[in-house]
Amino acid sequence: MRILCLHGHGTGSEVMKYQMSALAKAADASWEFHYLCGEEICPPAPGIEINFPEPYFCYSRNFGPESEDAAHALLEETIAEKGPFDGAFGFSQGASILVSYLIEQKMAHPNNNLPFQFVILCSTTVPLATNPEYNQRLLGSLTSQDELHIRSCRDEEIARLPGVTRTATASLISIIDAVEPITLKPRSYYLDRPLREIPSVLHPDVCEVRLALPALHVRGKTELSAIRESGMLVQKFFETGKQRVFEHTSGHDVPRSGPEARQMLSAMEWVIAQSQLPSY
């Protein structure tokens, strides 16, 4: 069993190994965990610098389509050179990159098999598009007044945007605010740009793609509501009969206590077993 693991923003592969240490120790000895490090250097996630030396990495720092596309290219290159992998495990931004990559692969090649048989998604943030056609669909028909609403970065102005644009932009802003202690970037950094460079949330109300592969969604009881809501949004992209949710008692982290790590491992084993059932 080979599992590719993607870390969160402002950490790195060594941090991810530490976060997953209890799971890896409890897992079957035949399981192999491979850790993919992001290529963009960024500030550390809060508290990380105490135990882990710099540099700190992310997969996408500005969240725009080009940066997200580079993250997808890194993932695709890793699959080609180090794969195949049975499944993938993503934490926070790593989970977001996994989901956006899989959605866009399905959009581009609907009849092809996906590169993973299952995914484990922990504390995922919203998936962001690289596809210019999706960005055009979401933002391309806005009026000059709508553009001013977005660039204002104010909630009362965002609320005046049309339908799906308002919904997706509100989801984006919620995450931007939640992760500002990590990114150290305000709303204006992401929204006061040319429309083609503004991050576009892959939202299930806009994007019709659904993923059939089994998925485990993991979240902490004390996480920020924006992170929890992002995880619930991502769940809508997966077929309901092939999903499981595991909620642990910590915050924005991977369970490391013995009992909770074993409970999460049990949920992972269920997802993996689902991926090995014959499809008809």
Protein Blocks (a to p, Z undefined) as FASTA:
>chain_A
ZZdddddehiajklmmmmmmmmmmmmcfkbccdddddfbdcdddehklmmmccddddfbf
nlpaklmmmmmmmmmmmmmmmmccfbdcdehjlmmmmmmmmmmmmmmmmmbccfbfbdcd
ehiacdddfblklmmmmmmmpcfklmmmmmnopaklmmmpgfklmmmmmmmmmmmmmmmm
mnopafklmmmccfklgccdddfklmmcdcfbdcdddddfkbcfklmmmmmmmmmmpcfk
lgccdddfbdcdddfbfklmmmmmmmmmmmmmmmmpccZZ
